[in-house]
Amino acid sequence: MPLLKTIAVSHHISVVIWKVDETEEELAQGIQLSHHCQTRFNGMKSGMHRRAFLSIRHLLAIYGYVDDDLYYSEAGKPHLKDGTHISITHSHNFTAIIIGKQQEVGIDIEMQREKILRIAHKFTPVNEYRTLANTEAVVRKLTIVWGAKESLYKIYGQKGLSFLRHINVTDFLFDDGRTTATIQYEMDTISYQISFLEFEGFTCVYAFPLDGNE
């Protein structure tokens, strides 16, 4: 079982990351999909997506859940039937989930790619990162910022929320491994803890409300 990392964030929040190296046949062993998820799975044409889908069911099993414990809202947000909060992400051959017993949680994995430079102006003031030493550093930082905002969008999940206008990520150093962020939207002002890690050219970011928000 190629678990890349398990992170005990707190007594109530934990993260597990999987590197998907197995075949589809290996991943299918011991997994029973619900009728709805089996239909979704059957419609997937990408072998990587199919394997990622199955690997997430193995991550659920780490916490004692089966596929039937998971359902999605009309907006596509995942939920667990016992009320535990969950967020799910996958990128290429990496998948991850974050579980929150008491708080909403969000997670995102992204590959570090230079194409993020072309879209950066759509989600953050790019001038904030002009002082970085080289293009690689800018790409890394922008990927963390994007992952933070994607994680927060998964938590907040309101139509009309703008990455550029409504979500602000506090500046940080790579060695910090964490920062904070704020959503200011309509009547809400909510602060969040952001944590991040980098591995094999990928970035994983996860978020949850700071104490006092929930």
N, C-alpha and C positions, 0 to 999 in steps of 0.2 A: 504494500500500500504506500504509494509515493507521496506521503504528506510532506510538503516542503517546510511548513512552519505551523506551529500552534502558539497563539498568543493569548495569555490570560490577562486581559485588559484590566479587569476588576473582578470582584466576587460575582458580578451580575452580567458582565460582558466578556465575550471571548471570540476569537477569530481563528479560522483554520483555512490554510491555503494548500491546494493540491496541484502538483505538476502531472499533467495527464500524459503518461507514457504508455499506458496499456492499450491493448486492442479493444475493439468494441465488444468482442465475445468475452474477454476477461472482465470487463467492467459490468457486463450484463449479469454476471453470476451473482445470485443472491438478491437481485433487485426485482421487486414487483411493482410495476407501474399501475396507477389508476387508469380507468378507461379514458378519461380526458387526456392524461399525460401520454398514454400509449398512442392516442390519435395524433397528438402533437409530435411525438417522437417519430412516428411512421411518416410524417410529412416532411421531415428534415432530410434534405438532400446532401448536406455537407457532413462528411464523416467526422470532421473535427467538432462540429456542433453536436452531433449525436454522442460522441464520447464525452464532451464537456457536460452535456445533459445528464448522462449516467453518473459521472464522477460527483456531481452535486448531490445526487441521491446517497452516495457513500459518505459525503460530508454530513448530510442530515443524520445518517445512522450513527455517527460519532456521538451525537446528542440524544440518541434514542428515538429519533423520528423516522417514520417511513414516508413514502411518497404521498400516501393518502392524507397525511397530516398537513400537507402544504396546499394552500389554495391562493388564488390571485383575485384581486379586486377588479372592477371594471376598468380601472385606470392602469392595470397591469402590475400593481404593487403586490409583492408576495406577503403572505401572512401564514402563521401557524395556528391551528385550531385551538390550542390551549392558551392563546393570548400572548405567547412569547413573541417578541419582535425579531424580525429576520431581514437581512438584505443579502442579495446574491449578485455575484459578478463573474464574468469570464472574459478572457482575452487570449486568443490563440490557444496555447496548450496549458494555460493556467486558469484555475477556477478557485473561488473562495466564497465563504459565507461568514457573516458576523451575526451573533446571537445576542440579544439584549433581553434579560429577564424583566427589567423594570423600565427601560428607556428605549425610545426609538433609536435605531442605528442605521447607518448607511455605509456601503463599501464600494470601491471601484478599483479595477486593475486596468492599466493602460500600458501598451508598448511605447517606449521612448522613441519617437520618430521626428525627424526634422520638419515634416509637414505641419506640425503644430505651430510652427512659426508663421505660417500663412493665415491661420485662423485665429491667432492669439488676440487680435484686436476685437474679436467678437465676444470674448469672455473676460478680458482683464486689461487694465491699462498697461500696455507693453513697455512704456517708458520706465516703469518701476524696475525692470530687469536689464536695462541697457548697461549697467555698471559691471555685470558679470564678466568673468575673464574670457570666456570663449563660447562658441555656439553650442557646444555640448552642454555646458552649464546652464545656458538659457533654456535649452530643450528640457533638461531635467527639471528645472524649476517650474516651467510652464506646465509640464506634465503633472507635477504635484498639485499645482493650483487648479488645473482642470479636474483632476481626480477628486480634490476636495469639494469643488462645486458640484460635480456629478453626484458625489455621496450625499451632499446636503439636499440636492434636488430629489433624490430618492427618499429622503426622510420627509421633506416638506410636501412635495408632490402636488403643488398647486399650479394650475394652468395660468400662464401670464408671468410666472416667476422668471426674471431675466438673470442669467449668469453675470452679465456685465453690470447691470444697474442695481440689482437687489442683493447680491451676495458679495461680501468683502472678506478676503482672506488676509489676515495679518502677516506681514513679511516675516521671514524666517531664515535660518541658516540650515544647510543640509545636515550638519551634525546634530541639530536640535532633535530631529525625528518627530517634531510635533509643532503645532501652532494653534491659533484659534481663528474662528471665523464668525461672521454675523450675517444673519438674514434680516433685512429690513424691507418689509413688504406690506403694503396697505397699513393696517394698525399693528402689525407684529414687529417686534424687535427681539430676536432670539440669538443667543450666543452658543457656540459649539466648540468642543474640543476636536482637533484634527490631529491624527497621527499618520505617519507615512514610513514606508520602507522601500528599498530598491533591491532588485535581484535580477540577474541574467538579462539586463536590458529592459526590464519592466518596472513599473511603479505601482505599489498598492497603497491606497489611502482609505482610511476609515474614520467615521465621525459619529459623535453622539452629543446630546445637549450637555452643556455645563450644568453643574449642580444649581438648583434653583429655578431652572427653566421648566422642569416637569415635576 
